[in-house]
Amino acid sequence: MIINYDRREGSIQLDRKKKKNSNAGMTLLEVIIAVSIFSISAIVLLQSFVTSSRINKKSNTYLEATSTAQNVMEEIKAKRFQEVALAFNYPVDLTTNSSRFTFLDSQLSEIKDNTLEIKEIAKDDDGNYINVRKYNKADGDDDSKVTASVISHDSGKTYKFNANDSGKYYYSMSNVKNLNETFDVLVEFDGGDDTEYRKKTISNNEYGKNDYLSPNIAKLDTKKNAFLIMEKDWCSRTTIEEQMIKPQHDAACKKWQDDLDAWKEQNTFEESLEDGTKRYHPTAEEILNYKQENPEPSELDYEDVYAHTRRILKIKLEKSGGGGIIVKARYILCAYDYTKANAKVSEYATMSFCPCGGESANLKDGEEKRADCFCTVYNDYTTFYSSENEDDLQNIYIFYYPNYNSQNIVKPLDEIYFDNTDIKVKEGNYPVNLYVTKQRDEKNNEPTSAQEMQYKMSLTIQESSTKPWSANMGLYKASTTLLTNLDYDISNIKEIPKRINANQMKLTYTDTSNHKTSGYSAKNILSYNGLDNRQAEDRIYNAVVKVYKQGAAQNNFPERDMIVSLDGAKEN
């Protein structure tokens, strides 16, 4: 600003002209406007960052909750329903000191101290979730107070399934960790009204049903499943006629001729006369009478012989040279005990004079029967499944038509042997499900109920010795799991829901050290379960896995805390 002195006016005047200055700054107004714009932009941008962060966190939470739900669903689908119930009631396997849920192995210590609580719950009439009651030692032999879906007197080492009246079951997990999040989980099962998961009552008067369907071959993956389908005739008629019937006839005719010659010799005598010694032989009439009483043998009937032949099927699981697995089988047909029923002379209408004495039925691998044996026919091991990788095989399916003439449990005509001793894994032998399935003969309308009730067979499963055998065989579990419709009457296909028990199977579990057990103990070791042929839609149970925010379990699982729900169904 320039100051001028005006002499005329005698005063000082201010020149308001601005002098141009290149260093002049922003005005206060400009600063205020700029700061305001920046603040507004920063607020909008910050809100955007916060919103984006919240969205990302919510997205991550949802993804981790979904992953948790999938982990739970995969675990329960991989188990039998009873095993699921066992895992929720006794989540730590005391025999292996591990979690029954593999995806929770890293939280084993938290499961043990109940920081991660896994349990079964029930739903009361008011919709509240309450704890179930498990067995405790004070109950003694009284299991009636147990409301849990399994009953175990030894903390889950052995157990039995305990169905309830509704067929509905609820299980929970609290404080399940997945990466950076922790959740509570509610699992709901609906076994339906027509399953063994519902307790039998007066109003619900069905027999119950088994855990497994008879398999549908068309739907099974040949990479993971091995199939052996035995026809009614295990070998050709020509083979039996040429190796059993005709050689038996030749041997019978020779025996008959030898017996005739011996009779003639016994009935030949000498008489001393005055003119010398005279030798007497049986007359033609006497010989004719002998032959009428002891007719020359005729060939045995193929149908009758085969119907009373002992059939032995051997299945063996082995490791191939390429690192995969092969499953092979052979049969041995032995008719040594056959004798024609109601034969006028049974001495020749029989296989019992075979020179092997019946020992050909006990041929070991690589052994051959003696050349003059005619009571036995067999084949060499034939591979019916082969895989490239050791872990491909999951199931072995054996289908066969029963021989309903097999009615003696001590000496049954039908025998099946499964050898699982070759492959060693960490926990013992190769883990595999063995399905043994009786088939119906629709053409001949078999079986009848009477046939099913009288039928007897022998099933033996052998594994290598992996653990010391103890008095309590309930603690011992095989690598092989047995699934079969044996011991169930399959005669009436229209009354499947009322399938009744039939005492058919002589079941034996044995090891390479000649330890063996049978009956109920063998069933327990092999985790035995029955098969039937109900329609698949009747066999499905529904499962829902719901994942909640942490703490929801303590608040009765409110819907507002649910993050994700995953539905599934399983043909058990």
Order of alpha helices (4+ residues) and beta strands (2+ residues): beta-beta-alpha-alpha-beta-beta-alpha-beta-beta-beta-beta-beta-beta-beta-beta-alpha-alpha-beta-beta-alpha-alpha-beta-beta-beta-beta-beta-beta-beta-beta-beta-alpha-beta-beta-beta-beta-alpha-beta-alpha-beta-beta
